[in-house]
Amino acid sequence: MRLTKRRLAVGATSAAVVVAMTSATTWALAGTESAPAQPGKPVRLVVGYKDGANRAPAAQTLAAAGAAKLSAAAATGEAALGQLNALAVQVPAARSASAIAALRSDPNVAYVEVDQQRRATLAPNDPGYTSGRQPELGEVRVPLAWDTTTGGASPVKIAVVDTGVNATADLSGALLPGHDFVNNDSSAADDAGHGSQVAAIIAARGNNGKGIAGVCWTCKIIPVKVLDSQGSGYDSDVAAGIIWAVKQGAKVINLSLGGPASSKVLADAVAYANTNSVLVVAAAGNKSYAGDPLTNRSYPAAYTDVVAVAATAYRSNAIASYSYRNWSGDKWIDVAAPGTVAKLDRNGNLTTSTINGTSFAAPIVAGIAGLVKAKNPGFSGWSLMSALQSAAAKHKIGSVVTYGKIDAKDALTFATDRTPPKSTGIGPAQNALVRATTTIVPGGISDNWSGIRLVQLYVNGVYKGYAAKAPWGVPFKTNAYNGATKVQLKIFDKAGNTFSPSVRTLIVDNVAPVVKITSAPKSGSKISGTVTVKFTRSDARGIKVVQLLINGKVSQVRSTTTPFTFKASSVPNNTTVQLRAYDKAGNSALSAKYTYKK
């Protein structure tokens, strides 16, 4: 299957409102969480009093805690707070907790709280942003998210699996080594411009006075070229690109590409990313032909555990006219994001045009995922997806999108699943005899929220394999083992929580038993009447049964050493006789074969 990216370019950009705040008197406040107090640093408190309160007990509490008024320069502020029956003080960090507890127990005190710090909304100086040509960032509250993080000091790796990415000035320092699966080399240069546009939306360096402001300023881009200069590519290349990106440490993969049919190789590659806790974000797709209903599923966006992104119209919460969307009863599209962005050429230069498409909505979401990961380094791919979906659910835009329009600021506020999965134990049973390849299965496996992602097998403490789907059994090849062998499973939920049932000891037995005919008519002789076949059998861990084979078919079975007997008249003129023994582990062995005539 060839995957063709869909894009719709438009003419000159319409005028946009400059959204950057330039006056200190018009600061916009963002964020409600205070930075954690540093050890030894005084803590500012705000104490609110009830009307007509007796402030003396509170003053004694504050004095005992070593409280101090703020500097004389804050006198005007103190007078202003007096209008609210409030007072701001600072106390030593070591005494702050006890002071807060004492004040809250004072019947004259209405409230006491840590005096939180606020910051001016960050406004980068990138021309595309300061000229008002990136209104989409404001639409999804990216500037407010920047007040919490612009990507952090430990860059999140985001793979752009696309037409390649050029090392433009606005992506200076953002690119990691890439790979070209179209031309089979290590130069993932972009000969179409599409991948560079996508990468810039995600991670163009912010506040550098160049180009545009990307969503995640310090995120690192892994360029993976899987589409040619015409924007087309094969599933095998896309799948290879996804696998390669995971192995390079990508935590988010952006796929601004799609097609109408599923394929096993592409589905397996996405599942591999999910298994390795990597978030996959994919464009939902754009109108591609006259009469397109816009509701057909597009892949890879429609796969499970992929964040499928539709596009909203320019400066609107309505779904864009070209964007794929859910049809009644279907819920494959997760979130929406603005689909109109400032157009860059392949060299990263800002043009006078805009460009539309779900191809450019998806990287907005991928960039936001990068911010969430930067704020929460321990978040798994599922945790990122959950945060994105939960934030979007606050901004419903109808059933055409399952959750709603993405919100960067809110996405940073959601917690993840912290409860480990459960399992009642491991099968086979303790001290069970096993041989060849046996499957180790968790019993009673369950999870309260995110669901099971992966089950790993360890043999004598060494990792041996995994299962990524129900019933979660992991094959154990026992050939290299013998005797008592310890097996353990490690169960992961999609949020990264783990649980390990108790270690189980299995007895590995790959040694065949020994069976021997000790008394019978001489091979090659004629037989008549009743034929008796005596035998011995042995095995270190016990024999289960011995079978009498006549002409290769089971004739009789013994669990003891009682000799076999048969009537010569009941067998053909030319007959073979042989014994087969099974030990309790299931290994088998054959005796020598005897031939007879009547």
C-alpha positions as CSV (number, residue, x, y, z in Angstrom):
1,M,0.0,0.0,0.0
2,R,1.2,3.5,-0.8
3,L,0.7,6.1,1.8
4,T,0.1,9.6,0.4
5,K,0.1,12.6,2.6
6,R,-2.8,14.9,2.1
7,R,-2.4,18.7,2.1
8,L,-4.3,21.7,1.0
9,A,-2.4,24.9,0.5
10,V,-4.1,28.3,0.5
11,G,-3.1,31.8,-0.6
12,A,-2.0,34.8,1.4
13,T,-2.4,34.6,5.2
14,S,-5.2,36.7,6.6
15,A,-4.4,39.4,9.1
16,A,-4.0,38.1,12.6
17,V,-4.1,39.8,16.0
18,V,-0.8,40.1,17.8
19,V,-1.1,38.1,20.9
20,A,2.2,38.8,22.6
21,M,2.0,41.0,25.7
22,T,4.5,43.8,25.6
23,S,3.6,46.0,28.6
24,A,4.5,45.0,32.1
25,T,1.2,46.5,33.2
26,T,-0.7,44.0,31.1
27,W,0.9,40.8,32.4
28,A,-1.4,37.8,32.0
29,L,-1.2,35.4,34.9
30,A,-0.9,31.7,34.3
31,G,-0.5,28.6,36.5
32,T,-1.9,28.0,40.0
33,E,0.9,25.8,41.4
34,S,3.6,27.3,43.5
35,A,7.2,26.2,43.1
36,P,8.2,23.9,45.9
37,A,10.0,25.6,48.8
38,Q,13.7,25.3,48.7
39,P,15.3,23.9,51.9
40,G,16.1,26.8,54.2
41,K,14.4,29.4,52.0
42,P,11.7,31.4,54.0
43,V,8.1,30.6,53.1
44,R,5.7,33.5,52.5
45,L,2.3,33.0,54.0
46,V,-1.0,34.9,53.6
47,V,-3.2,35.0,56.6
48,G,-6.8,35.9,56.2
49,Y,-8.8,37.1,59.3
50,K,-12.5,36.9,60.0
51,D,-14.4,40.2,60.3
52,G,-13.9,41.7,63.7
53,A,-11.4,39.0,64.6
54,N,-9.0,39.2,67.6
55,R,-5.7,39.1,65.9
56,A,-3.6,38.8,69.0
57,P,-3.5,34.9,69.2
58,A,-2.5,34.7,65.5
59,A,0.2,37.3,66.1
60,Q,1.6,35.2,69.0
61,T,1.6,32.1,66.8
62,L,3.5,34.0,64.1
63,A,6.0,35.5,66.6
64,A,6.6,32.0,68.0
65,A,7.3,30.8,64.5
66,G,9.8,33.5,63.9
67,A,7.6,35.3,61.3
68,A,8.8,38.6,59.9
69,K,7.0,41.3,58.0
70,L,8.0,41.8,54.5
71,S,10.3,44.7,53.6
72,A,9.3,48.3,54.2
73,A,8.9,48.7,50.5
74,A,5.9,46.4,50.7
75,A,4.0,48.7,53.0
76,T,1.7,49.8,50.2
77,G,0.9,46.2,49.5
78,E,0.3,45.5,53.2
79,A,-2.1,48.4,53.4
80,A,-3.9,47.1,50.3
81,L,-4.2,43.6,51.8
82,G,-5.7,45.2,54.9
83,Q,-8.8,45.9,52.7
84,L,-9.1,42.1,52.4
85,N,-8.5,41.4,56.1
86,A,-5.3,39.7,55.1
87,L,-1.7,39.9,56.0
88,A,1.4,38.6,54.2
89,V,4.4,37.5,56.3
90,Q,7.3,35.1,55.8
91,V,8.4,32.4,58.2
92,P,11.4,30.1,58.3
93,A,10.9,27.0,56.2
94,A,11.5,24.7,59.1
95,R,8.6,26.3,61.1
96,S,6.2,26.9,58.3
97,A,4.2,23.6,58.6
98,S,3.6,24.0,62.3
99,A,2.7,27.6,61.9
100,I,0.2,26.8,59.3
101,A,-1.4,24.1,61.4
102,A,-1.6,26.4,64.4
103,L,-3.1,29.3,62.4
104,R,-5.7,27.0,60.9
105,S,-6.8,25.9,64.3
106,D,-7.3,29.6,65.4
107,P,-11.0,30.4,65.3
108,N,-10.2,34.0,64.4
109,V,-8.4,33.0,61.2
110,A,-10.5,32.5,58.0
111,Y,-7.7,31.0,56.0
112,V,-3.9,30.6,55.8
113,E,-2.1,29.7,52.6
114,V,1.3,29.6,51.0
115,D,1.8,32.8,49.0
116,Q,2.0,31.5,45.5
117,Q,4.2,32.9,42.8
118,R,2.8,33.8,39.4
119,R,4.6,34.5,36.2
120,A,4.0,36.6,33.2
121,T,2.8,34.6,30.2
122,L,5.8,33.8,28.2
123,A,5.8,35.5,24.7
124,P,8.7,34.4,22.4
125,N,10.2,36.8,19.9
126,D,10.0,34.5,16.9
127,P,8.7,36.6,13.9
128,G,5.9,34.1,13.1
129,Y,4.6,34.4,16.6
130,T,5.1,38.1,17.2
131,S,3.4,39.0,13.9
132,G,0.3,37.1,15.0
133,R,0.7,34.4,12.4
134,Q,0.6,31.5,14.9
135,P,-2.9,32.1,16.4
136,E,-3.2,28.3,16.6
137,L,-0.9,28.2,19.6
138,G,-3.2,30.6,21.5
139,E,-6.2,28.6,20.5
140,V,-4.9,25.5,22.3
141,R,-3.3,27.5,25.1
142,V,0.3,26.6,24.3
143,P,1.6,30.0,25.6
144,L,0.0,29.2,29.0
145,A,1.6,25.8,29.0
146,W,5.0,27.5,28.4
147,D,4.7,29.1,31.8
148,T,5.1,25.6,33.2
149,T,7.6,24.2,30.7
150,T,9.0,24.8,27.3
151,G,10.5,21.4,27.2
152,G,12.9,21.2,30.1
153,A,16.6,20.6,30.4
154,S,16.4,16.9,29.5
155,P,15.0,17.0,25.9
156,V,12.2,14.7,25.0
157,K,12.9,12.8,21.7
158,I,10.1,13.0,19.1
159,A,10.4,11.1,15.8
160,V,9.0,12.7,12.7
161,V,8.3,9.8,10.3
162,D,7.7,11.7,7.1
163,T,9.5,13.1,4.1
164,G,12.6,13.8,6.1
165,V,13.7,16.9,8.0
166,N,16.1,19.6,6.9
167,A,18.5,21.2,9.4
168,T,17.0,24.7,9.0
169,A,18.1,27.7,11.2
170,D,14.9,27.4,13.2
171,L,15.7,23.8,14.0
172,S,19.3,24.5,14.8
173,G,20.3,22.1,17.6
174,A,17.0,20.3,17.5
175,L,17.9,17.4,15.1
176,L,19.4,14.1,16.1
177,P,20.9,11.7,13.6
178,G,18.2,10.3,11.3
179,H,17.7,7.6,8.6
180,D,16.3,7.6,5.1
181,F,14.3,4.4,4.4
182,V,13.4,5.6,0.9
183,N,17.0,5.8,-0.4
184,N,18.5,3.5,2.3
185,D,21.1,5.9,3.7
186,S,21.7,7.9,6.9
187,S,20.8,11.3,5.4
188,A,17.2,12.0,6.2
189,A,17.1,15.2,4.1
190,D,13.7,16.5,3.1
191,D,13.1,16.9,-0.6
192,A,9.5,17.8,-0.3
193,G,9.3,20.2,2.7
194,H,6.5,18.4,4.4
195,G,8.5,16.8,7.2
196,S,10.5,20.0,7.9
197,Q,7.2,21.8,8.3
198,V,5.9,19.2,10.7
199,A,9.2,19.2,12.7
200,A,9.1,23.0,13.0
201,I,5.6,22.9,14.4
202,I,6.8,20.5,17.0
203,A,10.2,21.8,18.0
204,A,11.2,25.0,16.2
205,R,13.5,26.7,18.7
206,G,11.4,29.3,20.6
207,N,12.5,32.8,21.5
208,N,15.4,32.7,19.0
209,G,14.2,35.6,16.8
210,K,13.8,33.3,13.8
211,G,11.0,31.7,12.0
212,I,8.2,30.4,14.2
213,A,7.9,29.2,17.7
214,G,7.5,25.4,18.0
215,V,5.3,23.9,20.7
216,C,8.2,22.2,22.5
217,W,11.3,24.4,22.4
218,T,13.8,21.9,23.7
219,C,12.4,18.7,22.3
220,K,14.8,16.8,20.0
221,I,13.6,15.6,16.6
222,I,14.6,12.2,15.2
223,P,14.2,12.6,11.4
224,V,12.9,9.4,9.7
225,K,12.4,9.6,5.9
226,V,9.8,7.1,4.7
227,L,8.1,9.3,2.0
228,D,9.5,10.4,-1.3
229,S,9.6,13.8,-2.9
230,Q,6.0,13.3,-3.9
231,G,4.9,12.5,-0.4
232,S,4.3,8.8,-1.0
233,G,5.8,5.7,0.6
234,Y,5.3,2.1,1.4
235,D,4.0,0.5,4.5
236,S,7.2,-1.6,4.9
237,D,9.3,1.6,5.0
238,V,6.9,3.3,7.4
239,A,6.9,0.3,9.7
240,A,10.7,0.1,9.6
241,G,10.9,3.8,10.4
242,I,8.6,3.4,13.4
243,I,10.7,0.4,14.7
244,W,13.9,2.3,14.1
245,A,12.6,5.4,15.9
246,V,11.6,3.4,19.0
247,K,15.1,1.9,19.1
248,Q,16.6,5.4,18.9
249,G,14.8,6.4,22.1
250,A,11.8,8.2,20.7
251,K,9.1,8.8,23.3
252,V,6.6,10.3,20.8
253,I,6.2,9.4,17.1
254,N,4.4,11.8,14.7
255,L,2.9,10.2,11.6
256,S,1.4,12.9,9.4
257,L,0.5,10.4,6.7
258,G,-2.2,7.9,6.1
259,G,-4.2,5.7,3.7
260,P,-7.6,4.0,3.6
261,A,-6.6,0.4,4.2
262,S,-4.9,-1.4,7.1
263,S,-1.9,-3.7,6.8
264,K,-0.4,-6.2,9.1
265,V,3.1,-4.8,9.0
266,L,1.9,-1.3,9.8
267,A,-0.4,-2.5,12.6
268,D,2.4,-4.6,14.0
269,A,4.8,-1.6,14.0
270,V,2.4,0.6,15.8
271,A,1.8,-2.3,18.3
272,Y,5.6,-2.5,18.8
273,A,5.7,1.2,19.6
274,N,2.8,0.8,22.1
275,T,4.5,-2.3,23.7
276,N,7.6,-0.2,24.2
277,S,5.6,2.6,25.9
278,V,5.9,5.1,23.0
279,L,3.1,7.4,22.1
280,V,2.0,7.4,18.5
281,V,0.3,10.5,17.1
282,A,-1.2,10.4,13.6
283,A,-3.1,12.7,11.3
284,A,-6.7,11.6,10.7
285,G,-6.6,12.5,7.0
286,N,-7.9,15.1,4.6
287,K,-10.5,15.1,1.8
288,S,-8.8,13.3,-1.1
289,Y,-11.5,13.1,-3.9
290,A,-14.8,14.6,-4.9
291,G,-17.6,13.0,-2.9
292,D,-15.2,11.8,-0.1
293,P,-17.6,11.3,2.9
294,L,-14.7,12.2,5.3
295,T,-15.8,9.5,7.7
296,N,-13.9,6.4,6.3
297,R,-11.2,5.2,8.7
298,S,-7.6,6.2,7.8
299,Y,-4.6,4.2,8.9
300,P,-2.4,4.3,11.0
301,A,-4.6,6.9,12.8
302,A,-7.4,4.4,13.3
303,Y,-5.3,1.8,15.1
304,T,-5.9,1.2,18.8
305,D,-3.6,3.3,21.2
306,V,-2.9,5.9,18.5
307,V,-3.9,9.5,19.1
308,A,-5.8,10.3,15.9
309,V,-5.9,14.0,15.2
310,A,-8.6,15.8,13.2
311,A,-8.2,19.5,12.2
312,T,-10.3,22.5,13.2
313,A,-11.0,25.4,10.8
314,Y,-8.9,28.6,10.9
315,R,-9.5,30.4,14.2
316,S,-12.5,28.2,14.9
317,N,-13.7,25.3,17.1
318,A,-15.6,23.8,14.2
319,I,-14.1,20.8,12.4
320,A,-12.4,21.9,9.2
321,S,-14.2,21.2,5.9
322,Y,-11.4,19.0,4.6
323,S,-10.8,17.0,7.8
324,Y,-11.8,13.4,8.4
325,R,-14.1,12.9,11.3
326,N,-16.1,10.3,13.2
327,W,-19.3,9.1,11.7
328,S,-22.3,8.3,13.9
329,G,-21.4,5.4,16.3
330,D,-17.7,5.4,15.4
331,K,-15.0,6.8,17.7
332,W,-11.7,6.4,16.0
333,I,-10.7,10.0,16.0
334,D,-9.6,11.2,19.4
335,V,-8.8,14.9,19.4
336,A,-8.8,17.9,17.2
337,A,-6.2,20.7,16.8
338,P,-5.9,23.7,14.5
339,G,-5.1,22.7,11.0
340,T,-4.0,26.0,9.5
341,V,-0.4,27.1,10.2
342,A,2.1,29.5,8.9
343,K,3.8,28.0,5.9
344,L,7.6,27.4,5.8
345,D,9.6,26.5,2.8
346,R,11.8,23.4,2.8
347,N,14.7,25.6,4.1
348,G,12.6,26.8,7.1
349,N,12.0,30.3,5.7
350,L,8.6,31.9,6.7
351,T,6.5,32.5,3.6
352,T,3.5,34.8,3.2
353,S,1.1,31.9,2.9
354,T,-0.6,29.5,5.3
355,I,-1.0,25.8,4.8
356,N,-3.9,23.5,5.9
357,G,-4.3,19.9,6.8
358,T,-4.5,17.3,9.5
359,S,-0.8,16.8,8.7
360,F,-0.2,20.0,10.7
361,A,-2.8,19.5,13.4
362,A,-1.0,16.3,14.4
363,P,2.4,17.8,15.2
364,I,0.7,20.4,17.5
365,V,-0.6,17.5,19.5
366,A,2.8,15.7,19.3
367,G,4.5,18.8,20.6
368,I,2.1,19.1,23.5
369,A,2.8,15.5,24.3
370,G,6.4,16.5,24.4
371,L,5.6,19.2,27.0
372,V,3.6,16.7,29.1
373,K,6.5,14.2,29.0
374,A,9.0,17.0,29.9
375,K,6.9,17.9,33.0
376,N,6.3,14.2,33.8
377,P,9.4,12.2,32.8
378,G,7.9,9.0,34.2
379,F,4.8,9.1,32.1
380,S,4.3,6.2,29.7
381,G,2.9,6.6,26.2
382,W,-0.5,5.7,27.6
383,S,-0.1,8.3,30.3
384,L,0.6,10.9,27.7
385,M,-2.4,9.8,25.6
386,S,-4.7,9.9,28.7
387,A,-3.5,13.4,29.5
388,L,-4.2,14.6,26.0
389,Q,-7.6,13.0,25.8
390,S,-8.6,14.2,29.2
391,A,-7.6,17.8,28.4
392,A,-9.5,17.7,25.1
393,A,-12.6,16.3,26.8
394,K,-13.1,19.7,28.4
395,H,-13.6,21.3,25.0
396,K,-16.2,19.2,23.2
397,I,-16.8,19.9,19.5
398,G,-19.5,17.3,18.9
399,S,-19.5,13.7,18.1
400,V,-17.2,14.2,15.1
401,V,-14.3,14.0,17.6
402,T,-14.4,11.6,20.5
403,Y,-12.9,13.8,23.1
404,G,-12.6,17.4,21.8
405,K,-10.1,20.1,21.0
406,I,-6.7,19.8,22.6
407,D,-5.7,22.1,25.4
408,A,-2.0,22.3,26.2
409,K,-2.2,24.0,29.6
410,D,-4.8,21.5,30.9
411,A,-2.9,18.5,29.5
412,L,-0.1,19.4,32.0
413,T,-2.4,19.0,35.0
414,F,-3.5,15.4,34.7
415,A,-2.2,12.6,36.8
416,T,-1.7,9.0,35.6
417,D,-2.5,5.5,36.8
418,R,-0.3,4.7,39.8
419,T,-1.9,1.4,40.8
420,P,0.0,-1.7,39.9
421,P,-1.7,-4.5,38.0
422,K,-2.6,-7.7,39.7
423,S,-2.2,-11.5,39.2
424,T,-3.0,-14.4,41.3
425,G,0.0,-16.5,40.3
426,I,1.8,-18.3,37.6
427,G,1.0,-21.5,35.6
428,P,2.2,-24.3,35.4
429,A,2.0,-25.3,39.0
430,Q,4.9,-25.3,41.5
431,N,7.4,-28.1,40.8
432,A,5.5,-29.1,37.6
433,L,7.5,-31.2,35.2
434,V,8.0,-29.3,31.9
435,R,9.9,-30.0,28.7
436,A,10.5,-28.6,25.2
437,T,8.6,-25.3,24.9
438,T,6.1,-24.6,27.6
439,T,4.0,-21.5,28.1
440,I,4.2,-19.5,31.3
441,V,0.9,-17.9,32.0
442,P,-0.2,-15.3,34.6
443,G,-3.3,-16.3,36.5
444,G,-6.1,-13.9,37.3
445,I,-4.4,-11.0,35.6
446,S,-6.2,-7.6,35.9
447,D,-5.7,-3.8,36.0
448,N,-7.9,-1.1,37.5
449,W,-7.5,1.6,34.8
450,S,-4.9,1.7,32.0
451,G,-5.0,-2.0,31.2
452,I,-2.3,-4.6,30.7
453,R,0.5,-3.6,28.3
454,L,3.1,-6.3,28.6
455,V,4.1,-9.5,30.4
456,Q,7.9,-10.3,30.6
457,L,9.4,-13.7,31.4
458,Y,12.5,-14.1,33.5
459,V,14.2,-17.5,33.9
460,N,16.7,-17.8,36.8
461,G,16.7,-14.0,36.9
462,V,17.5,-13.6,33.2
463,Y,15.0,-11.9,30.8
464,K,13.8,-14.4,28.1
465,G,10.8,-12.9,26.3
466,Y,7.4,-11.2,26.5
467,A,3.8,-11.3,25.5
468,A,1.9,-8.3,24.3
469,K,-1.6,-9.6,24.1
470,A,-4.1,-11.7,25.9
471,P,-4.0,-14.4,27.3
472,W,-0.5,-13.1,28.1
473,G,1.3,-16.4,28.0
474,V,5.1,-16.3,27.3
475,P,6.7,-19.3,25.6
476,F,9.6,-20.8,27.6
477,K,12.1,-22.8,25.5
478,T,13.5,-25.2,28.0
479,N,16.1,-26.9,25.8
480,A,19.1,-25.4,27.6
481,Y,17.8,-26.2,31.1
482,N,17.5,-29.2,33.3
483,G,16.2,-29.8,36.8
484,A,14.8,-27.2,39.2
485,T,14.5,-23.9,37.3
486,K,13.0,-20.6,38.6
487,V,10.6,-18.7,36.4
488,Q,9.1,-15.3,37.2
489,L,6.7,-12.9,35.3
490,K,6.8,-9.2,35.4
491,I,3.5,-7.6,34.5
492,F,3.3,-4.0,33.2
493,D,0.2,-1.9,32.8
494,K,0.0,0.7,30.1
495,A,0.9,3.4,32.6
496,G,4.2,1.6,33.4
497,N,3.2,0.2,36.8
498,T,4.5,-3.3,37.5
499,F,3.7,-6.4,39.5
500,S,5.5,-9.7,39.8
501,P,3.8,-12.8,41.1
502,S,5.8,-15.1,43.3
503,V,8.7,-16.9,41.8
504,R,7.7,-20.4,40.6
505,T,10.1,-23.4,40.5
506,L,9.6,-25.8,37.6
507,I,11.4,-29.1,37.0
508,V,12.8,-29.1,33.5
509,D,13.2,-32.6,32.1
510,N,14.2,-32.9,28.4
511,V,15.9,-36.3,28.9
512,A,14.2,-39.2,27.2
513,P,13.4,-42.4,29.1
514,V,14.9,-45.7,28.3
515,V,12.8,-48.7,27.3
516,K,14.1,-52.1,26.3
517,I,12.5,-55.4,25.2
518,T,14.1,-58.1,27.5
519,S,12.2,-61.2,26.4
520,A,10.3,-61.9,23.2
521,P,10.5,-64.2,20.2
522,K,13.7,-63.6,18.2
523,S,13.3,-60.9,15.6
524,G,12.7,-62.5,12.1
525,S,11.2,-65.7,13.5
526,K,7.8,-67.1,12.9
527,I,5.3,-66.7,15.7
528,S,2.2,-68.7,16.8
529,G,-0.2,-68.9,19.7
530,T,0.3,-66.3,22.4
531,V,3.3,-64.0,22.1
532,T,4.7,-62.5,25.3
533,V,6.9,-59.4,25.3
534,K,8.7,-58.5,28.5
535,F,10.5,-55.2,29.0
536,T,12.3,-52.8,31.3
537,R,11.9,-49.1,31.4
538,S,13.6,-46.3,33.4
539,D,13.6,-42.6,33.9
540,A,15.1,-40.3,36.5
541,R,11.7,-38.7,37.2
542,G,9.4,-41.5,36.5
543,I,7.6,-43.3,33.7
544,K,4.1,-42.5,32.8
545,V,3.2,-45.3,30.3
546,V,4.7,-47.8,28.0
547,Q,2.9,-48.6,24.7
548,L,2.9,-51.7,22.6
549,L,3.1,-50.7,18.9
550,I,2.1,-53.3,16.3
551,N,2.9,-52.2,12.8
552,G,3.3,-48.7,14.2
553,K,-0.1,-48.4,15.8
554,V,-0.8,-48.4,19.6
555,S,-2.2,-51.9,20.5
556,Q,-1.9,-51.9,24.3
557,V,-0.8,-49.5,27.1
558,R,0.9,-50.3,30.5
559,S,1.6,-48.1,33.5
560,T,3.4,-51.1,35.2
561,T,6.0,-53.6,34.0
562,T,3.5,-56.3,33.4
563,P,4.5,-58.0,30.1
564,F,2.5,-57.4,27.0
565,T,0.8,-60.4,25.3
566,F,-1.0,-60.8,22.0
567,K,-2.4,-63.6,19.8
568,A,-0.3,-64.3,16.7
569,S,-3.6,-65.0,14.9
570,S,-4.7,-61.4,15.5
571,V,-1.8,-59.7,13.5
572,P,-1.0,-59.7,9.8
573,N,1.5,-62.2,8.2
574,N,4.3,-59.6,8.3
575,T,4.3,-57.8,11.6
576,T,6.6,-55.4,13.5
577,V,6.6,-55.1,17.2
578,Q,8.1,-52.1,19.2
579,L,7.6,-50.4,22.5
580,R,7.3,-46.7,23.2
581,A,7.7,-45.2,26.7
582,Y,6.6,-41.8,27.9
583,D,8.1,-40.2,31.0
584,K,6.1,-38.0,33.3
585,A,7.4,-34.9,31.6
586,G,6.2,-36.1,28.2
587,N,9.5,-37.2,26.7
588,S,9.4,-40.4,24.7
589,A,11.7,-43.2,23.5
590,L,11.4,-46.3,21.3
591,S,12.8,-49.7,21.9
592,A,14.4,-51.8,19.2
593,K,12.0,-53.0,16.5
594,Y,11.2,-56.8,16.1
595,T,9.8,-58.3,12.9
596,Y,7.8,-61.5,12.7
597,K,6.0,-63.8,10.2
598,K,3.2,-66.3,10.9
